[in-house]
Amino acid sequence: MSKTIVQTAEAPSAVGPYSQGVLLDGWLWTSGQVALDPATGALTGADAAAQADRALKNIEAILRAAGSGLDRVVRATVYLTNMDDFASVNSVYARYFPSAFPARACVEVSRLPLGALVEIDVIARAPDSPR
């Protein structure tokens, strides 16, 4: 068993003791991403839809750094601080996953790091692994 840490400047640095992503046995797990701008480290987006868009851009960068992509995502988890944002976040999510949707859970939570409204993590098939 050999685990590989995925790190890229195209996604925000970790704000705690965790990796942006971890590759193991043909799978890639990303840590939860909030709407942090990788250049500034600041939380961006005035609403849940804008924050979901930035979080998904961050995830896409981590996947790309690992040689994977959104088309290889098999599972996503979306955390919302307000379930009333479900429809607007779904609209953004559908732009990143227009077909062959990954399995997904969406849950409402009381708080997220840095006051974010949305956090998203994914599991994807790693590069050089059968789809």
N, C-alpha and C positions, 0 to 999 in steps of 0.2 A: 504494500500500500504506500503510494507516494502522493502526497498532497502538494499542489502547486498554488501559491498565492497569486492572485491577479491584482495588478495595480496599474492605474493609468492616470495621467494628469488631465485627461479629458472628462473625468468624473471627479466630484469633490473628494477631498481627503477625508478619511474617517474622523469622526468627532469623538471617538472612544476606542477602546481596545478591540477592534475588529478589522477584518480585511474587506476590501470592496467586493472581492469574489474569491471563491475557492474552487479549484478543479480537482476532482478525485474520481477515479474509476470511470472515466468517460462522461462525467456529469459536471456541470457548473452551477454553483449556487451563488446568487448575489446577496449581499447584505441589503437590508431595506434602504431605499433611496427616498429622500425627501427633496424638496425643490431648492437645493443648494446650488448656487452658481459655482462651477469649478474654478473660475478665474478669481473670484472675490471671496468665496466661502460664505457669502450672504444668502439668507433665505429670500427667494424671489417669488413673485406671483401674488396678486391681490386676492385671488379666489381659488377654490379647489381645482377648477379646470386648468388654470394656468400653472398651478403647482403640480398637477398630474403630468402635464406636458413636460415640465423641467425634469421631474423624477424619471419619466420614461426616456428622455434624452440621456440622462445619466446612466440608466440601465443599458441602453443601447451602446454607450461608450465602453462600459465594462465588458459586455458581450463581445464587442469588436476587438478589444484588447486581448481577449482569450481566444480569438479566432472563431468565435461563434456569431450568432445573430438572432434577431427577433424571430426568424422563421424556425429556429430550433428550440424555442421556449415551449415547455410542456406543462408548466404550472406557474401560476402567478397568485400572489396574495395582495389585496388592496386593503389598506387600513384608512378609514375615514373618521374624522372627529365629528362629522354630522352626516347621517345617512340621507339627509335631504339633498346632498351633493352627488348622490349615486348617478343620476341621469347625466349631469354635466360631465362627470368624470368618465362615464361610459362613452360619451361622444368623443372624448380625447383618446381614450384607450382604443377605440375602434379604428382610429387613424393609424395606430401602430400595429394593430392586429386585425387587418381587414377580412381575413378568412382563415380557415383551419385554426380556429381559436384554441389557445391553450386552456387546460382546465383552470379554474379560478375560484377563489373564495374572496368575499368582500365582507369586512366586519367593521362595525363602529367601535371606536375606542374613546376613552375619556380624554386622553392627551397623547401628543406625539412629540418627539424631540424638537427642541428649538421653536416650539409653538407652531409647527407645521400643521396643515389641514389634511394632508395626504401623505402616505408612505406606501411604497410598492417594492416587493421583492419577487424574484423569479428563480425558477430552476430550468436549465436548458441542457440539451445534449451538447457535449463538448465537441471540438473539432476532431476530425479523424475517427469519429465514432459512428457506427451505423445509425441512421435516422430512425 
